[in-house]
């Protein structure tokens, strides 16, 4: 049988259990902002999560319904719609990162950490205070250090000095 035009990984599961696995992984990723799983599962879940965030960023009823179809708990749906998606308004994709870990001890399966990329905006009061201060001061040039000279005393110079 040919493998052309087949998308995705089977993950050794039938279609129903595979869909449930992906939905569960997405829900855990939202709630915990990072999961440790096998590398194949992480690579399979990441694109589904990216599309889910794009739907959550729509900010309308249709987007919320699409999110609630996929996410398994109401708490996770609320978190992605009201907390995570608004923090990614300036970002166009790349909401997750996959960090490879050591192989699993029992079966030597390659493991990975699938984590969210969280942009923490600075507080508006802090940026307003720091911006003029940076503009007023001139950039400092680093001080040039002189190389340390090593003073060596030999037996003859020690005798002459005394």
CORHUTA-V898273 format. One record per backbone hydrogen bond with DSSP energy under -1.0 kcal/mol. NH is the residue of the N-H (numbers start at 0). CO is the residue of the C=O. If there is no record, write none. Layout:
# CORHUTA-V898273
nh=(NH NH)
co=(CO CO)
This chain:
# CORHUTA-V898273
nh=(5 12 17 18 19 20 21 22 23 24 25 26 27 28 29 30 31 32 34 36 38 41 42 43 44 45 48 49 50 51 52 53 54 55 56 63 64 65 66 67 68 70 76 77 78 79 80 81 82 83 84 87 88 96 98 100 103 107 111 112 113 114 115 116 126 127 128 129 130 133 134 135 136 157 158 159 160 161)
co=(2 9 13 14 15 16 17 18 19 20 21 22 23 24 25 26 27 28 113 111 109 37 38 39 40 41 44 45 46 47 48 49 50 51 52 59 60 61 62 63 64 66 72 73 74 75 76 77 78 78 79 84 85 114 112 110 108 103 36 98 34 96 32 94 122 123 124 125 126 129 130 131 132 153 154 155 156 157)
